[in-house]
Amino acid sequence: MNRLDPKRVIADLEGMADGRTVALLCFEPPTPESPWCHRGLVALWLYETLALRVSEFGQKGCCAAHPKLHPQFRRDASAQYDLFDI
């Protein structure tokens, strides 16, 4: 993702949403052995590049504490909860 311009990515997503809420979706369910999802990586990237907080619907945590983030990238970020996560 380092080759992408995060501002352009957000602008493209907002353009596709046409005034509706942007949502990141996966087409493959996580497996019990790998309960992480690429949405977590995108969420962390958006936070680190734009300070944009992306939460997982119905779950607590974002940024480095995103519940679908690969364990390799998770950090203790218990203070990084949105009010919408509660």
N, C-alpha and C positions, 0 to 999 in steps of 0.2 A: 504494500500500500504506500510505501515511501515515494513511489513515482507519481502518485495521485495528488491532486490539489484538493484538500479537504473542503475548502470553501466552494469549489466547483462541484464536488460530489453533493454537498448539501443543496446547492442551487438546483442541480439536476433532479434530485429527489423531490424537492419542493415543486419544481415545475411539473414533474410527473403526477404529483399528488393533486395538483390543480385546486389548491385551497383546502384540501382535506388533510387530516392528520397523517404524517408519514409513519409507516410501520415497517420494520425489518422482519422478514419471514424466512423460514427454511422449508425446504421441500423434503428433507430427510430427517426422521426422528433420531435423536441421540440414542446410542446403545447403552446398556447398563455398564459396560466396560469403559465407555467414553461418554460420560454424561454432559460434556461440554458442547458448545455450538459456536460457529464462526461469528454469530451475532455478538458474542462477548468480545471477540477480538476487534470487531468494527466499533463497538461501544468504547472500548479502551482507546483505540486510535482517535476517535472523535473527541474524547475527553482530553487526551494528551496534546492534540493539535489545535483544538478550538475551544477547550474548556466546556464542551457540550456534554451534558449529562444524559445518558441514554439508559433507561431502566428496563428491566425485563417485566413484562406485564404480569401483575399479580404476585410478584416476588420482591423481596427487599434486596437492595444493593445495586450499585452502579460503579462505573469506573473500574478501579482495580479490584473491587469487591463484587463485580457483576456475577450473578449466580451461574451464568453459562460460560464464564471465562475459563479457558484451559488452565489447569492447576499450575502449569509452568509460569504463567504470567500473573497469577493472583498474588496480591500483596495485602497485608493487614491494612484495611481501609474502612474500618467500622464506622468512622465518622463521615463517610461519603454516601450517606443516605439522603434521598430526596424526601421532602414532605409527602410527595405522592406515593412513596413506597410504603408508608405506614398503613 
